Structures are given as structure tokens and as C-alpha cells.
Amino acid sequence: MNKSFLPLDNHFQPILYSFRRCPYAMRARMALQLSSIQVETREIELKNKPPAMVALSPKATVPVLQLGENSVLDESLDIMLLALSHPIEPLLSSGCEAASASSEIIGPLDYQHLIARVQNLAQRNEDLALIAQNDNQFKPWLDKYKYAERFPEQTEAFYRQQGEIFIAELETRLTQHALLSGSQLSLNDIAIFPFIRQFAHVNKAWFEQSPYPKVNAWLTALIDSPLFTSIMVKRPVWQWA
Ligand SMILES: N[C@@H](CCC(=O)N[C@@H](CS)C(=O)NCC(=O)O)C(=O)O
């Protein structure tokens, strides 16, 4: 975390500014869901951002988590790390069991293992390296693939091939074990799959028959998990006026 550690203010109800379809906001919501931090989630529109959010974070990207009068986290990874450093709620254990029914390929998602892995500095750093690759290398190609008509200097197929470099790396990992960092859920899985979901959605038919069957199975299992379905509930846009 680049800011000094932000303690939770017991007198302040944390507020999360979020956008349902944003992959950065999705990963922050999943981590918060696994934590004991209760937040008021304010669904925003990117075209009409609440002035209160922009005042807190002038860069004006979601997610933004306000923890107190003057404490704000406006990077999804910082929010994840803060959330996963807090004890988890009992609802998690029931989540694990429900997940096992939805995923025959990867088995039960062990959220406790995820928390332990985040709290182990070496493992956390190992995960953050792959997440950096996702955010800094894969994501720019994903954007071009999604909006290829806005980047006519290359074809959609070219942008997809650039994205496939990362997808192929994930396929190799998933050939060795069911999840990205082993047989148990890690920060990598929940931080990265919302972006792979977007990549898959650009051309579902292509993705489903692509030479990445392990990535397909992993993605389906995570999309079907109770953790993901619980954070994708639709909320009305927050009204501030
Ligand atoms: N590095 C930031 C990136 C967040 C981000 O770029 N979010 C997008 C939505 S997916 C956004 O808010 N874009 C601003 C806009 O579209 O106006 C993070 O990890 O939180």
C-alpha cells in the first residue's frame, strides 16, 4: 500500500463507490465481501460521477473506498489488501460449501486459504507480480481488442493475439494445477478473472473453442461461484441530489 496504513474509524460507515461492470470494482467488492468490513456500496455511472466521489479522489476512477473523514483508498489492489487483512465473516464457510456444488473442475473454493496466502508476504508478492502483468500488459491489449474499431491501426485479430500471450501463460499454469497459484484460491484468481471474463465476452464462440480449455473451465467456475454471484447483484444508481 502506498499510503500510510489506514485504520478503520469505528464511527464512520465505510463507503464504496463502485460500478457493477468494472473489473477493478469487481475484485474490490469480492475482497470486501470476504472481509468483516461492512460497506455502503454506492453504484455510480461513469458518465455522471458523484461530485462527492471526485472530491475524495480527483483521478475519479472506481473503485473508491472511503474509510473515514480523511481516509480514502482509490486503487483496487489497495482495497483488496486492506479487506483481506481483516478477519472474515462466518458467511464464508457456507460460501465454500456452496461453491463446491457449482464447480466440479476446481472443487470447493477455499476462501480461508486465500486469506492466509495474502497474509504471507512472500506469497502475496508472488501473486502481485502476476496481477501487475495483468494490469499493465494484458489490460491495454484487452481494451484494444474490445474496442478494435477505435484503434484501426491494427486488426481485432491482432489485438486478440497480443492478449492471448497472457491467456496462454494462464493456460500453462492451469495445466499444472486447478487454480492460478496452486490447488487453492489465491489473490491472483480473484484479481485477474474479471479481466479474462471481459476478454472471453468479446467473442464468446471464439473463446470457447480456443486452445485454452483450462482457462475456460477456471473462468466458468469462478463466474459461477457464490462469491462472484453475490457481488454482481444489481443496485440502483446512487442518487446524491
Ligand atoms: N488502477 C485503478 C484502475 C480503475 C479503473 O480504471 N476503473 C475504470 C472503470 S473499469 C474507471 O473508473 N475509469 C474512469 C472512467 O471511465 O471515467 C484501480 O485498480 O482501481
The ligand as a Tripos MOL2 file, in Angstrom:
@<TRIPOS>MOLECULE
LIG
   20    19     1     0     0
SMALL
NO_CHARGES

@<TRIPOS>ATOM
      1 N1         -5.8320    1.3920  -11.1830 N.3       1 LIG1
      2 C1         -7.2190    1.5790  -10.8870 C.3       1 LIG1
      3 C2         -7.9990    1.4940  -12.1800 C.3       1 LIG1
      4 C3         -9.5040    1.6780  -12.0100 C.3       1 LIG1
      5 C4        -10.2060    1.9890  -13.3330 C.2       1 LIG1
      6 O1         -9.5540    2.3370  -14.3320 O.2       1 LIG1
      7 N2        -11.5580    1.9410  -13.3420 N.am      1 LIG1
      8 C5        -12.2830    2.3530  -14.5210 C.3       1 LIG1
      9 C6        -13.6030    1.6230  -14.7030 C.3       1 LIG1
     10 S1        -13.3700   -0.0960  -15.0390 S.3       1 LIG1
     11 C7        -12.6730    3.8100  -14.3630 C.2       1 LIG1
     12 O2        -13.1690    4.2110  -13.3410 O.2       1 LIG1
     13 N3        -12.4510    4.6300  -15.4120 N.am      1 LIG1
     14 C8        -12.7880    6.0240  -15.3580 C.3       1 LIG1
     15 C9        -13.7520    6.4320  -16.4060 C.2       1 LIG1
     16 O3        -14.1290    5.6030  -17.2520 O.co2     1 LIG1
     17 O4        -14.1680    7.5940  -16.3660 O.co2     1 LIG1
     18 C10        -7.6630    0.5250   -9.8600 C.2       1 LIG1
     19 O5         -7.0530   -0.5440   -9.8210 O.co2     1 LIG1
     20 O6         -8.5900    0.7870   -9.0620 O.co2     1 LIG1
@<TRIPOS>BOND
     1     1     2 1
     2     2     3 1
     3     2    18 1
     4     3     4 1
     5     4     5 1
     6     5     6 2
     7     5     7 1
     8     7     8 1
     9     8     9 1
    10     8    11 1
    11     9    10 1
    12    11    12 2
    13    11    13 1
    14    13    14 1
    15    14    15 1
    16    15    16 2
    17    15    17 1
    18    18    19 2
    19    18    20 1
@<TRIPOS>SUBSTRUCTURE
     1 LIG1         1 GROUP 0 **** ****
